[in-house]
Amino acid sequence: MIIDAHMHYADDDPDFLALLAEYNLKFLNICFVKDPQVDWRDQASLYQVMASQHPDRFAWCTSFTLPDLTNPDFVSATWQDEAIAALDADFANGAIACKVWKNVGMEVRNADGSFLMPDDPIFDPIYEHVAARNRTLLTHIAEPIACWQPLVGDNPHMGYYRDNPQWHMYNRPEYPSHAQLITARDNLIAKHPTLRVVGAHLGSLEYDVDEVAARLDKYPNFAVDISARLIDLAIQPTAKVRNFFMRYPDRILFGTDVVMRQRPSAMSPEERNAALSRLRAGYETHFAFFDRGQEMTVRDRATTGLALPPAILDQFYVESARAWYPGL
């Protein structure tokens, strides 16, 4: 089995289930909350149903409704109690983890207009409860370093910020810096040593695996997934990246961050075949990079595969996810 520990997909379309069976894949579907005022529970309901109907192919990660600190009637203790009760209900329905998304630190505001950071004490009861229930906190805190850089050069993330300028923080000093956000995330990890924390997207330190390694050395309760950051690994020196995987095989999780915005069962046959082909091609590229040592391209960048040994691949593809997400 291969566990894709970071997905946003749920559907029982027979062609897609057949692909999962062909590769012997299991997906961890991730909920995320975009706005304190917007209901996100449809994600949780869909992912919970898929995990219950196909437990060999799907698991799910919940989240929690964000505090609306700009509401004059907001009471932190009430919000904390309600969030914890909702988490318990989701855990009872099979959720194996809880996610905090990048809008914490980059978008959600305190009553005074400052940014609510992920290590704010208001979250401490939530994090402590996740740890007490033997669940894992998945964190997408900050963004690639390109978020704070000008839109020039060949950085592989520039296209995203051209298409999503609301998230581009270059020359916007009123927003927290990358360093401030990473410090807040690191403080969160340090404050809760019994809490398992997985940093999505190489912990937003994708630009240098040595920076990731420094956190893995410092925080034994921290791991990372590689979702949506294959290109960042491919453009770093092959020997350096390979050594990173050889050194931390129990701290790196496989994931792709594939997003299916439309359910395959609702697509036309042509759309479904195209989506299936993209999914297959994405996995083939990942497997070529990690499994083989041949010259190849990742998003038109020339690189060389890592040719990781079978024992390391088994840890990366399967066992690390099982260890960091008990119940998976």
C-alpha positions, 0 to 999 in steps of 0.5 A: 500500500502507498498512503497519500497523506495529503489530499482533497478528494472524495468520490466513489467514481468506479474509474477512480476507485479502480486507479486507487486499487491499481496503485494500492493507494489510500488517501487522507482527505484534508478539511480546511477552513477558509473563513470564520464566517463560512460553513465548511462542514460539507467537507467533513461530511463528505470525507467522513462518508467516504472513509466509512464506505471505503476504509481501505481507500480513504481516511480523513482529517477535520478542522475547527471553526475559526474564532471571529475575534472581530465580533463584539459578542465573541467569548473565547471560552465559549468558542473553545468549548464548542470547538472541542465538542465538535472535534470530539464528534469528528473524532468519534466519526473517524477523523484521525487528525485536525488541520490549521490552515495558512489563514491563521497568521496571514488573514484572520485578525484580532479585535485590534486588527493585528493578525491572529498567529498560530501560537496564540494562547486562544488555541492552546486548549484546542491543541492540548485536546488534540494531543490528549485524544492521541490525534495529530495536528496538521499545520499549513502555516506560512507559504513558500518563500516566493510569497514574499519575493518579487514576481520575477525569475524562475521560482516555480511558485511565481505562477500561483501568486500571479494568479492569486495576488491576494496571497502575494506578500511582497512589498506588503510590510503590514503583513507578517513575514515568512520568518515571523510565521515560521517562528510562531509555528515553531513556538506552537510545536515547542509549547506542546511537546506531547502533540504530534505536529505535521508540517504540510508542504515541507513545513513551508521551508521548501526552499532548503531541506537543510532548514527542514532538517534543523526543525526535525533535529530540534523538535522530536514531535515534528514531521513534514509531508512533501505535498505540492512541493515535488518541484522544490525537491527536484530543483535542489541538489540531488545528493543533498535531497537524497541524504535528507531522505536517508537521514529522516525516513521516519519524519517525512510523509508522502503526499500530493495535495491533489484537489478535485474541485469537481467530483468525478462522478459529476464530470462528463466522460471526457472530463473524467478521462482527462482528470484520471490521466492527470492523476495517473501522470502525477503519481508516475512522476512522483514515483519516478523521482523517488524510486529511480535514479534516472534523468527526468523532468519535473514541471519542465525542470531537468533533474535526477531521481533519488533512487531511494532504497526499498526500506526508505521508500517503504518508510516514506510511502507507508510507515511514516504516515501510519506512525504520525497518524495513528489509526490510518 
